């Protein structure tokens, strides 16, 4: 005797294959938040579409769907089955379909990265202020002394390849004998930095400390103005990160070493 379903008492499926049970389908729709009326409406519409398709392919003489009719229907809809299909893996070296969504994303990304020398005044000011804000954190991470000292302070900002070309592409000198396709390095002199930032980096200060001495506790000695000199720039088109190292010095307040 065939086992019966504990939910509906049907002998058409076993206990372990209860997923085919209409009662189970109803319960799952309720759990997923789908009203039973909408579920039935969708099933009715789907059955109607299937019957319409079958009627268009069925042979009136034999009452069955012929092989030629099915092949003709399948080939007429083949492109909609395969184009930009979910889960279909593109083979290595196979060209990307220009009409697919992934192809559109690729083209948009390429167009954005190739946008050169177009930077609005507002965006330019925002990028320079972001560099200054990041530089403040870099200065705080270093230690300056009251008698005068200097450090290389880091700064990091996100920008596109086009923004880098417009902002820093022609500033300073290129570093390295061979040009990389993904990493671009430049060396900016103190005059280049002053021309690029204008008065934006003026008026900055840093905390200072007493000179390190043997068997003597180091103490804070207040704040001093700093001078931002040359900078070393490295930009990666893979990560869109522009890393900069500024040479920052404080003049000091005289010979207070002892």
SVG drawing of the C-alpha trace seen along z (x, -y; Angstrom):
<svg xmlns="http://www.w3.org/2000/svg" viewBox="-9 -82 80 84">
<polyline fill="none" stroke="black" stroke-width="0.4" points="0.0,0.0 1.4,-3.4 2.1,-5.8 -0.2,-8.7 0.5,-12.3 0.0,-13.3 -1.3,-16.7 -3.7,-16.0 -4.1,-12.2 -3.1,-11.9 -1.3,-8.8 0.2,-10.6 3.3,-11.6 5.2,-10.3 5.8,-12.0 9.3,-13.1 8.0,-14.7 5.4,-16.8 6.7,-19.9 4.3,-18.9 1.3,-18.9 -1.2,-21.7 -1.7,-22.2 2.0,-22.7 2.2,-25.2 -0.6,-27.1 1.1,-27.2 4.4,-28.4 2.6,-31.2 1.1,-32.4 4.6,-32.2 6.1,-34.3 3.4,-37.0 1.6,-36.1 -2.2,-36.1 -3.9,-33.0 -6.1,-35.0 -3.0,-36.5 -1.3,-33.0 -4.4,-31.5 -4.7,-34.4 -1.1,-34.0 -1.5,-30.2 -4.7,-30.8 -3.0,-33.3 0.0,-31.1 -2.2,-28.2 -4.2,-30.4 -0.9,-31.5 0.3,-27.9 -3.0,-26.7 -2.9,-29.6 0.6,-28.6 -0.3,-24.9 -3.4,-25.8 -1.2,-27.8 1.3,-24.9 -1.2,-21.9 -1.9,-20.2 -5.6,-20.3 -5.5,-17.0 -3.7,-14.9 -4.5,-16.9 -0.8,-16.8 2.1,-19.3 4.4,-18.4 8.1,-18.4 8.5,-21.0 6.0,-23.4 7.9,-23.2 11.3,-23.7 10.0,-26.7 8.5,-28.3 11.7,-27.6 14.0,-29.2 11.8,-32.3 12.2,-32.8 15.8,-31.6 17.3,-35.0 15.1,-35.9 16.1,-32.6 19.8,-33.2 20.4,-36.9 21.7,-38.1 20.5,-34.9 21.0,-34.7 23.4,-31.9 24.8,-31.5 28.6,-31.8 30.4,-33.6 33.3,-31.6 36.8,-33.1 37.6,-35.2 34.0,-35.3 33.0,-38.9 30.6,-40.7 27.1,-41.2 26.8,-45.0 23.0,-44.9 23.2,-43.1 23.0,-45.0 26.5,-43.9 27.7,-45.3 26.0,-48.6 27.6,-48.8 31.0,-48.1 30.6,-50.9 29.4,-53.4 32.4,-52.6 34.7,-53.0 33.2,-56.3 33.4,-57.6 37.1,-56.6 38.0,-58.2 36.4,-61.5 39.5,-63.8 40.1,-67.5 36.5,-68.1 36.3,-69.2 33.9,-71.8 35.1,-74.5 32.8,-73.2 34.2,-69.6 37.8,-70.9 37.3,-72.8 35.7,-69.8 38.6,-67.6 41.2,-70.0 39.3,-70.4 39.2,-66.6 43.0,-66.5 43.4,-69.1 41.0,-67.3 42.9,-64.0 46.2,-65.9 45.1,-67.2 44.7,-63.6 48.2,-62.8 49.7,-65.8 48.1,-64.7 49.6,-61.3 53.1,-62.7 55.1,-64.4 56.6,-67.9 59.1,-69.5 59.1,-73.0 62.6,-73.8 61.6,-73.0 61.1,-69.7 59.6,-68.1 57.7,-65.0 56.2,-63.4 52.4,-63.5 50.1,-61.3 46.8,-62.2 44.4,-60.0 41.4,-60.9 39.1,-59.0 38.7,-60.3 38.1,-59.0 40.8,-58.8 39.3,-61.8 39.4,-63.9 43.0,-62.9 44.0,-63.9 42.2,-67.2 43.5,-68.1 47.0,-66.6 47.7,-65.2 49.8,-68.2 51.1,-69.3 54.7,-68.6 56.9,-66.0 56.2,-62.4 58.1,-59.9 59.5,-56.7 61.1,-55.8 58.3,-53.5 54.7,-54.5 52.3,-52.2 48.8,-51.6 47.3,-51.5 49.6,-53.5 50.5,-57.1 53.1,-58.9 54.1,-62.6 56.5,-64.8 55.2,-68.2 57.6,-71.0 56.7,-73.5 55.8,-76.0 53.5,-73.4 51.7,-72.8 51.3,-76.5 49.9,-77.1 47.6,-74.1 46.1,-74.8 46.5,-78.6 45.7,-79.9 43.9,-76.7 46.8,-75.2 47.8,-78.5 47.1,-79.0 47.4,-75.4 48.9,-74.5 50.2,-71.5 50.8,-70.5 54.5,-70.6 56.4,-68.7 59.6,-69.3 62.8,-67.8 63.3,-64.1 66.1,-63.9 67.5,-61.1 65.7,-60.5 63.3,-63.4 59.6,-63.2 58.4,-64.8 55.8,-67.5 53.4,-69.5 54.6,-72.9 51.6,-74.4 50.9,-74.9 52.9,-76.3 52.2,-77.3 53.3,-74.8 54.6,-75.1 53.5,-72.6 56.2,-72.0 56.6,-69.5 54.4,-66.5 54.7,-63.0 51.5,-61.7 50.6,-58.1 47.2,-57.3 45.8,-53.9 43.1,-53.5 42.2,-50.1 41.2,-51.5 40.6,-55.2 42.8,-56.1 45.1,-59.1 47.7,-58.9 49.8,-61.9 52.8,-62.6 53.4,-66.2 56.6,-67.5 55.4,-69.5 57.7,-71.5 57.3,-73.9 59.8,-76.7 60.2,-76.4 60.7,-79.0 64.5,-79.0 67.1,-76.7 65.1,-75.1 66.9,-71.8 68.2,-72.0"/>
</svg>
